[in-house]
């Protein structure tokens, strides 16, 4: 008689350690036991010796609904599975309206449960149409965090929330314990710079970086953490791309404040001199891809374990949205669900950081941040058996093989040190290295485990 439904053997990586000759046993969709050496009997066995076994990735910043009728949660979840992402945390800025009320949240939950191949947690937001009073309905409905912006990225869909309104929103959300993430961009300085440079005809491939100075980002980052300190909310700046942003965060932490911080893999693995010169507006993100010196300064904060988690900021803009010779007229962002894990893993290896560092940034860190760590984030006994088999080697990334809605990437041709050989969710195969194995609707909507 089998002891387990499934046993997988390999180099098991957890947030703190790596077990070279390890195994995990799965029963009823959860990790039931783990150990070293000879593995016990099971109905199904996976011999992945020589490969890495890591917890499923939680991508804490996904924009699957930014273009109506273009991608959506279901299609994005296929790319997620191919990238070893077993939980997408999807942003609220859907086209045509953001998720700012309980009925909108319920409709999106229904989409998750109908279409998704991996699990999904959801952000909510607040806007003028539904008012601050919608916050409690969103909390009760199961959002895992709230998202706001100090910059109007798209009228109506992605509005600016002014500081006094952020203050009131944070006060309402603080008792729930849910995080308040904020897009960190000073609107007035951004618009002045773009207007001045456009009038001068300065709109080429390198203009976006020069228009979006570190000061634009750092001023907004400071505002976010100060509002968090004033209200007691778990406020944080998303996609921080400057070392100064991390220093601001550390200053608030030293003063006793709860101050999470996030960056994205592109700010750690791409640089202005090489990649923006090569790919132009394809690398247009907000914040911009920074110079190589800034990238290396960020890695020092990563090595010191300051960062709460790393995300992809995935959005599947078509190349039609990236081809204007005027860089300011192109959409910001790009696809990233399939490159998040291999890219960060490679970056950690290239900077002499242990595999457990990548697991903290991609699995246990976001699980804790979004209050999902009762079931997600590690391969500890009792957790969901969400895991990824990583094959070591040298793999040049080919976006033509992507399962995303688009087939381009700023990581095109980048050599990664691992590839996703298989993805499992609750002990069941989702992806086998080339194709999706489970049915749409196999993914679940995740509610945060604890409040306050």
DABELZI-V948160 format. One line per field, one symbol per residue. psi: psi as a letter, one per 40 degrees, with the letter a starting at -180 (. if undefined). A space follows every 10 residues. Layout:
# DABELZI-V948160
psi: ???
This chain:
# DABELZI-V948160
psi: hididhhhha ghhiddihhd giiihhhfei hdiiaiahii iidhihgfhe ihhiiiihhe ghgeedhhfd cidddddddd ddeehehhhh iegiheiige iddddddddd ddedeieiih ihiiiiidde ideedddddd eeieiihiie hgdhhddgih hidddddddd ddddddeiih ihhghhdddd ddddddddde egfadedddd dgiddddddd dddddddddd eeigiihifh eidddddddd ddddeeihgi iiiiddedei idddddddeb edehihiihi iddddddddd dddefdhdih adfhhghied eeehdhdeei ihiiiedeed dddddddddd efiidddddd decdddddde feedeieifi heiighihhh hiahhhhhee eieieifiie ehehhieiih dihihfehhd heedihdiih ediihhiidi i.
